[in-house]
Amino acid sequence: MDYAATTPLDPKVAEKMAACLTLDGLFANPASAHAPGRAARAAVEAARAEIAALVNAAAEEIVFTSGATEADNLAIKGLAHFRKDRGRHIVTSRIEHKAVLDACKRLEKEGFQVSWLKPDADGLIQPEAVQQALRPDTVLVTLMHANNEIGTLNDIAAIGKIVRAHGAAFHVDAAQSAGKVPIDLQQLDVDLMSFAAHKVYGPKGMGALYVRGEPRVNLEPLIHGGGHERGMRSGTVPVPLVVGFGKAAEICGEVMGEESKRMAALRDRLQEQILSKVDEAYVNGHPTLRLPHNLNISFAYVEGESVLMGLNREAALASGSACTSATLEPSYVISALGVDSELAHSSIRFGLHRFSTEEEVDFVAGKTIEVIHRLREMSPLYELAKEGVDLKSIHWKAE
């Protein structure tokens, strides 16, 4: 249940990709002018059209990258560098993916100024906060659609209107939301949007960046050497990965409605089972404005690392983003919500996917309840809390 980190290849995607890997398949360089090259190029453009259709964009507005991390970097650095003579101010939030946070921090070292917005208690970036942060020299606002740890969905429609009216560019990281919830770029004031194939049952090492054509958005490329992807991303286009991404997008477009309903029902089943048997367990994020497959819970009086050690003998879960799972620090996302350090340390992210079953949900719920109860039986703090002792006062005296 760590499918927010990645997903397996859909069998239909694997089948489509396999046809590109053999001698008689689409192995040629799609930039070549001969017949095999033209056939590979046709497959690439068909995949580009499928990805565009998923978000109601034009095919020529899709630029292939190695993943959402590169797409985020191309959008943020590419836009900032291209518009640096207009202004050097960027607006983002404290709970973005590391690809966005680190790209913005890099720009700070180059002399740009970044306003770091704080989310509300539910993990949302309110449009009013964006409005207040804008300055005459703001060139870019970069915010995620859905948070990768708690699944909350920002109102990118409302934020986009504010940013468009101001004259800045709006970049949205949609790695978690694309293919899971509807996105219509014809109706949104979004200039740049990042995608990752491996979040939607496609291959790793493949992503895309939507670059609005009208009004036209210009970027300074990060990678030079051949002028591929209309000059925005040089490098031989990896046909098997692109074709796989296209097929994954096609499937998402076909099944997203029913699939989201099914995953939301499984998520609610998991949440209800755990919360009915475990006291002082708190769901992180907005109760309704969230992804259908995401559930993040903090368990008081236990350490998240200990919970994972107990669960991951027979399951696969994480405390948060895979990009930060190696650190012992509490989740920066949960901490930004105002949750105290002890509770932030105990957050567990449950991620469902296309192939999850009720049996798996019931198994993980049961194991979670079992592990939490066992750990709390060994916790003197939990016993004191049950007796009504003010634990904060104990901590204060000890200090």
RAGI-V290826 format. One record per helix or strand of 3 or more residues. SS is the DSSP state (H for helix, E for strand). FROM is the first residue (numbers start at 1). LEN is the number of residues. If there is no record, write none. Layout:
BEGIN
{{SS & FROM & LEN} {SS & FROM & LEN}}
END
This chain:
BEGIN
{{H & 11 & 8} {H & 35 & 20} {H & 59 & 3} {E & 62 & 4} {H & 68 & 15} {E & 89 & 5} {H & 98 & 12} {E & 113 & 5} {H & 127 & 7} {E & 138 & 7} {H & 156 & 11} {E & 169 & 5} {E & 192 & 5} {H & 197 & 3} {E & 207 & 5} {H & 229 & 3} {H & 239 & 39} {E & 281 & 3} {E & 294 & 6} {H & 304 & 8} {H & 322 & 3} {H & 332 & 5} {H & 341 & 4} {E & 347 & 5} {H & 358 & 20} {H & 380 & 7} {H & 391 & 8}}
END
